[in-house]
Amino acid sequence: MNQQELYISLDIGSSSIKVLIGEMSDGQLHVIGVGNAKSNGIRKGAIVDIDATVQSIRKAVEQAERMTGYKIEEVVLGVPANQTMLQLVKGVVAVSSENREITDDDLDRVVESAQVMSIPPERELVNIIPRQFIVDNLDEIKDPRGMIGIRLEMDATMITTSKTLLHNVLRCVERAGLSIREIYLQPLAAGFFSLTEDEKNQGTAFIDLGGGSTTIAVFEDGLLTHTGVIPVGGDHITKDLSIVLKTPTEQAEQIKQQFGHAFYDDASDDELFEVPVVGTDSKDQYSQRYISEIIGARLEEVFELIIDELARLGVRDLPGGVVLTGGVAQLEGIAPLARQVLQTRVRIYTPDYIGVREPSFTTAVGLIRYAYLEDDFYGKNTITHPIEYATVGAQTVSSKKQEYAPTEPRGSVIGKAKKFLDKFFD
């Protein structure tokens, strides 16, 4: 297997951790390995227990390794949108070549120029997304390389996040024995490929309904413009069922997945199922319609919170509607309920790849496809230098060396974001 075509994504979620091994060939993704482990040590998208999170990552990695026989050493990491800020920035450089042709080097320099700004000490750069390039006042250029000009400018969006939140994620990944190839904001990578071109251009809310939290990402004019996180998700539905039905949490989760329905009007009232009562040997009987009332009430709250969050972000109109994904989006009847509450067009996005045809895998798939897109655009070989960790506090850790000789990568807009890793571990 050609290692240069392999991408491995790591999606650390509140309810589960997913590892995906994918092979990219002519722009097409072929999933060859999947690892999926229950998340321990993560609450509402933030790490609260380092050791428990490390163990969960290792379990997911081992599952994917057993499926393929491939040793996972380097991953494309997704970071959550908690405490994320988006800021418009601008870079300006003079074209350096004698013949005034814009090259990869000019592209790298204009990206670095856009990063020359004061970032508060408690925040760190994650990604820089080019909005447009400008060559001698000619704007709306997607790729300036090969053009002739004197002055190159770039308008971009800078994404920063909490240094503490990011530091904890990086420490968990490192302790799990992995090196980091690239880092992307989760809703950026997932939304970019879940939405159609029209949806991204018209203005659409991409909503990832996770276990511990719900992430909102708004795309307009083809770009990510707003992000927000609501600390309510599928785990709250499970807890509601557990309390009302007086059944253990594990049983409530199974009931939600097997019999759950979000839209009361369409739920069945005929077929009954038994539910064990906690603390007794007895079982109670319920219908799908009965539990749909419990599920629907919580989801209505989530959708109302989404409306409030969009208003807080300043989003007044969504001509492209709403696209739902994430584990909760698998619930039957969620689309009509969302349409009723949100009063807009709603569709469910599910990845169409063998082995991962579930909305919960959207982010893991998006990370691989986004990494490939960046490599393809910036001409970077997929095999890169692993990040070398020096000292973590008083403890010295050694980085894992790849057994092959990596090719020196060219500069990349997103790749620049990895530079801050050294600061954490020096």
N, C-alpha and C positions, 0 to 999 in steps of 0.2 A: 504493500500500500504506500502510495506516495505521501510522505509526511507533509510536504508542502501544501497539500490540498486539505489537510485536516484542521478543523477548528473545534475547540472544546469550550462550551459556555458553562458558566456557573451562575445560577439564579438562586439567590438566598432570600427566601420568602418567610413570612411569619408562620405559615402552616406547614410548608414543605420546602425542601432544598432539592433543586433539580440540576443534574449534570447531563449535558447533551454532547455527544461526539458526532460531528457532522463532516461529511466530505463534500467540498464544493467542486463542481465540474461544469465549466462553461456557464457559470452563473446559477446553476441548479444545485439545490441542497439535497443530499442523500443522508438520512439519519441512519447511523450504524450502531449507535450505542446510547442507552438511556439509563440514568440513575435517578431514583426518586426516594428520598428519605424524609421522615417526619421531622419537622423543625423543633428543636429544643433550645431554649435559651434566647428566643427572639420574641419580642412583644411589640405589636403595632409598628413593625418594620425596623425596630431598633434592637441591637444586641444588648441583652441584659445579663447573659452568662456566657463568658468566653469559652470555657471548657466544654459546656454542653453543645454550643454551636459548632465547635471544632469536631466533636464526635459525630454530629449530624452530617457535616460536610464529608467526613471520611466515609461514612456509610454510603452516601450517594455516589461518591467517587468509586468506591469498591464495586458497587452494583454495575456501573458503566464499564469498569475494567473487566469484570467477569464476563460481560456480554460480548466484548470484542477481543479480549486478550491483549489490549493495548495499554501500556503504562502511561497514566495521565500525569504530566508534570507541569504543564502550562495551560492557563485558562483565560478566556475572555470573561471578565467580571462585570456584573451589573450591580450598580449601587442604587438604593431606593431614593425616592424623591422627597423624603423627609427633610425639612429645613433647607430645601433647594431655593436658590435665587437665580433669576435670569437677568442679565444686564447687557445692554447694547454697547459694543466697543468698536474701535476703528483702528486699522493699521495702515501705515503709509511708508513706502520705501522707494528709492530710486532704482530703476532697472540697472543691473550691474554689468551685463555683458557688453562688449564693444559694439556689437551689431544691433544692440537694443532689443534683442529677442528675449522674451520672458521665459525663464527656465524653472526647473524644480527648486533651485537654490533661491530664486526670487520669491517663490511661493512660500518656502520655509521662513524666509526673513520677514515677509509681511505678516505671517502668523505670529511670529515672535514679537513683532512690533505691536500687534494688537493686545498682547499680554502685558505690555509695559504699563501697568497701572497699579494703583494701591489697592490691595485686597486686605480686608481686616484680618488681624492675626488669628481670630477664631474660625476663619473660613479657608477653604482650599479650592483651587481650580479643579474641575472635573473634565469638562469638555469645552471646546470652542467650535461653534457651528457657523461656517461661512453663510452669510445671507446673499452677498453679491460681491463681485470683484469690479473694480473701476480702473480702466487704463486711459490715462490722459483725458479724464472727464467723460469717457464713454462708459456708461454704467450697465447694470443688469447682465454682467458677464458671468457665466457659470464656471468656465475654465479658461484662464488667461494665457496658459502656456502655449508658446508658438506665435503669439501675437507680438507685434512690434510696438514699443512705447518707451516713454521716458519715466513716467511716474505710475506706480502700481499701488492701488488702495484696496482695502478689504473691509466691508461692513460685516460684522459678525455678532453672534450672541454668545456671551460668556456664561457658562453654568458653574456656579460654586455651591458648595455644601458645607455642612458643619464639619470642622476638622476632627472633633471628638467622634462623631458618628462614623466618619470615613476611616479614621485611625483604627477603630475597633473592628470594622469589617476586614481591613487589610491584615490586622494581626491574626484574626481567625483563619484567613486563607493561608497565611504564611505558616501558622502552627499546624495546619492540616497537611503541610509538606508540598504546597503548590507554589509556583511562581506565577506572576501576573503578566499576561501578554498585552492586554489593553483593558481600559476601564471605560464604561459607558453608563450614562444615566438610563435606568431601566425603561421608563416610559418613552424616552427618545428612540431607543432601538426597537422596542416593541411596536410603538405607534407608527413608525416610519413605514413599516411593511404591512401593518394590519389595515391601514387606510388606503383607499384608492387615491389616485392623483387628484381627482375632482374633490374628494372629501378633504384632502390636505389643503387644497387651494381655497375652497369655499368657506371653510371655518367649521371644524368638527371637534367634538369632545370625545377623546379616547379614554374610556373608563375601565380600569383594571380592578375587578371586584375580588380582592384577595381574602385570606383567612382572617388576618388581624387588622387589616386596613384596606381602604379603597383609595386608589390613586387616580387623579384626574390630570389629563394632559390635553391642552387645546392646541390644535394645529390650524394655522391660517397662512395663506399665500405660500403654501408648501413648507412651512417652517414651524417648529415648536415655539409657541409664544407664551404659554402659561402652564404652570404645574401646581398641583395642590394635593394634600393628603388628608383623608378623613379617618380618624381612628376607630372605624367600625367596619366589620367585615363578616365573613361566613362563620367564624367562630362564635359570634354573638347569636346567630341563628341557632347554632347547635346548643348553646347554653340555654336559650329560650325554650327549646324543645325539651331539654333535660329537666328544666324546672317545672314546666307545665305538665309534662307527661310523667313526672316523678321517676325518671329512668336514668341509668348511668350515662355519662357523657359519651362514652364509646358507642353505646347503643343508640343514643340520639343522633350521632354522626351517621351511623349506618342507615337509620330511618330517613334522615334528610336525603341521603344519596339514593336510596332505593325507592322511596315513596314520595319524596318531596315534590311539591308543586307550588309555584309562586302566585298563581292567579286563581283566586277563589272561584270565580264564575265557571272556569273550565275544569276544575278539579273533580275527581270522581267521588261519588258518595255511596257507591255500591260495594266495592271490594273493601273488606276489613282486614286489618293485620294486627297481630298481637305484640304488645310491648311489655317487657318485664318491668315490674315495679321494684325500685331500689329498696333494699332492706327486707323484702318479703319473697316468698316463693310464688306469688300469684302473678298473673298477667292480665293487663287490660286490653280492650279492643278499641281501635280507632279507625277512622276512614281517612282517605287522602284529603278530603275536603276539610276535615277538622284540623289537620296539621297545616293545611295551606293557609288557614286564617292566621296561625302563629307566624309562619314564614313570611306571608305577605305583609303583616303589620311591621315586622322588622325591616323588610326591604323598602316599604314605603318611607320609613324613617330615613334610610340610607339615601334614597333618591331625593328626598326633601333637603337633606344635608348637602347633597351634590348641587342642588339649585342655589342654596345659600352660599356655597363655596365659589361657584361660578360668578355670582353677583359680587362677592368679595374681591375676586380676581379682576373684576371689571369687564367680564364677558357678558354682553347684552344680547347677542344674537348668534345662533348656530345654524346657518343655512344648510350645512352638511349633515346636521342631525347629531346623533350619538352612536358610538360603536362600543359595545360591551365585550369584555373578555375577562379572563381569570377564572379560577375554580368555581366561584358562585354562579358564573354565567351559564354553567351546565344545567342549572335548575330548570326544569320544565315550566313554561309559563312566565318566565322572567321578562321576555320581550314585550308581551302585551301589557304587563303591569308597568314596565318602564315607560311605555308610550302613554299610558293613562296618566301617570304622575308627571312626567317630564314634558308632556304635550309637544313632542317632536318625533321625527323619524328615528327609529331604533333598529339596529341590526346586531347580531351576535357574530363575533369573529372567532373562527376555529382554524388552527394551522392544518394544512392539507398535506401532511407527510406521514408515511407509514410509521406507526409506533408512537406518534405524538398527536393524534387527532383529538385533542382535548384543549379547551380554552386555557387551561392552567399551564400549558407549555408555550404560550404565546411569547413570553419574555425570553425564555431559553432559546427559542428558534430565532427571534429577532436579534439577539446578541450576535449569533453566528453570522446572520445575513448582513448585519450592519458592519461587522468587522471585515467581511469580505468586500463589501462596497467601498469601505475606506481604503483597503489595500489595493483594490483595482484602480481607484481614482488616483491615489498618490504613488502608485508604482512600487509599493512596498512588498517585499517577499513575506509570505506568511510565517516563515521561521525567523524568529527574532531573538535577540539576546534576552535571557531570563533576567529578571530584576535581582540584584544582589543585595541581600539584607546584611547590615553590619551588626549594630548592637541595639537590642531592644531593652531599654532600661539598663539593668546591671547584667542581663543575660545575653550571651553572645550566641547567635544562631548562624548557621551557614546556609547559603543558597544551594538549591539543587542545580547541578550542572547538566545541561543537555549532553547526550552522548554524540550528537552530530555537531558539525561546525556550522553555526548560523551565519547567514549572509548579513552583512551590514545593511540595515534598513534605511531607506530614504526617509526624510522627514514627513510627518503626517500631522494634520491639524489635531486629531484626537490623540495621537501618540505623544504630543508635547505634554499632555496632562500627566503622564507618568513621572515626570521629573520630580514632582513633589514627594514621591515615595522615599527617596533618599533622605529627605529632611526628617521624616518620621523615625528612621532607623539609624541615623548617624548619632 
